[in-house]
Amino acid sequence: QTCALPIYYKSALVYYDKVEKINSDQDWSFYYFKGICYERLKKWNDSEKNLKKSISLSPKKYTVINYLAYSWLERRENIDEATKMLEEAVELSKWELGYIIDSLGWAYFLKEDYGKAEKILKIAYEKTPYESEVYDHYGDALWKQKNIYKQDMFGKML
């Protein structure tokens, strides 16, 4: 996440609203970035509305699917729906993007399917070992399973 100040997100939203009044026919990216601004300002209902609009305009954009679904996971909302969306996002991204694979693994972690979470989070870690959140999620999955040997080996890899 960026360290941008809330004033920048608020300013961006002023311009988004002006653009939308001039031309309401915008593409998926317009609503995606508008949704991100609202999310960063903790205006979740507005964020969710814009992210859903973005997905409706381009249902195969795995980055948008991931953003909405992971936001739900962070709030512990719609976990089953988020999991289904993330399974789709991982498939659409051809299992190549560690951060999206991580989101799916974290969904299974929240569903308390720690074995499946560990397997998926291991793949995410192998794709993006430099991402601290992926590392943290994988470590949590190992810890939940009390897999001390793997945890110890994982820690030594650093």
N, C-alpha and C positions, 0 to 999 in steps of 0.2 A: 504494500500500500504506500501511497505517496504521503508526503508530509505537508501537502497544500493546506493552507488556512481555509477555514469555512467561508471566509469572505469571497474567495475565488469561486467556490462552488455556487454561492448565492449569486454572484455576478454572472456566472455562466448561465444560470437558470433564467435570469432576466433576459438575456439574449436568446436563449432557446425559445422562451415564450414569445418574444417579438418575431422571430423567424416563423414560428408556427402560426401566428396571426396573419402573417403575410402570405404564407403558403403552407396549408395543412397537409399537403401531400409529401411527406418526408419518408426517407428510407429507414431500414432497420437500425443503422448506426446512430441516427439522430436520437431515437428513443433509448438505445443502449446507453449512450453517454449521458443523456438526461437522467436516466434511471440511476446511473452511478453517482451523479451529483446529489440526487435526493438521498441515496443510501449513505453517502459520506456525511450528509447533514442529519442523519438519523430520522429521516422522514420516510419510514418504511412503506407506508401505504402508497405514497406517490411513486416511490422507487419500484415497487412490485408492479404497479399499473404500467409503467413505462417499459420495464423489462418484458412483461408479458406481451405488450404491443410489439416490441422489437421481435420477439419470437414468432408472433403471428405473421409478421411481414417476411420473415426469413427463418422458417422452422429448422433448418439444418445448420445454423450458426452455433457450433458447439461452445464457443466462448461465452455467448449470451446464455445458453442453457446452463452452463456451469456456474455463471455468476448468480443467476436466480436460485438455482438449486442449492449451491453452497451457502448463499445468504439464508435460505430456509434452515439449513443444518445449523448454522451459527445461532439461530433463534430457537432451535429445537422444535421447528414447525414443519408440518407436511413431510415428515421424514420418508414415508413410503413413496410419495410422489416424487420427492427429490431423488431418491435412489433410482427410480425408473428413468427419470430424466438424465441422470448421470450415467447410467448404463448406456443410454443412447448417445450421449456426448462422447463417451470413451470410444464407442464403435465408430462414430462419425470422424473422430480424430485419429482413427486407426491405431489406437493404443500407443501413440507416439508422444503425447504431452503429459509429462509427469504431474503437473499441477491438476490436470483434470482427472487423471488416474487416482491421485491423492484424494480428491473430493469424493470419488466413489468408495475408496477404501474407508474414508472417514464416515461415510453414510453407514457402511456395514458395522463399523465400530460403535456408532450410536445406536444401532439396532441390536447391539450386544452379540453379534456374530463375529467374535474375535478371530477365529481361525480364518475365515474368508477375508476379514479386514487385513490380517497380517500378510496373507498371500498377495493381495492387491497393493497394499502399501509398500511391500518389498519391491514390487515392480516400479512403483512411483519413485521410490528411493534410488533404484538403479538408474532410472532415467534422469533424475535431477537430485543428485546427492548434495548439491550446494544450497538447496532450498531448506531453510531452517524449519519451516512449518511441516514439510514432508518428513524431515528427520524426526521432528517431535511426534508426529502422528504415528510413524512406524515404531518409535520407541514405546509409545503408549500401548500399542497393540501387543508388543512383546511383553511388556510389563503386566498387562491384564491377564495374559496367559501364564504368567509366572515362569516364562522361558528364560531363566537366569543365564544359561549357557549362551544363547543367541544374543541376549542383552549385553553380556560381557564382551562377546566378540564384536558386536555392533559398536560398542563404546571404544574398543581398541582400534577400530578402523579409522577413527578420527585422528 
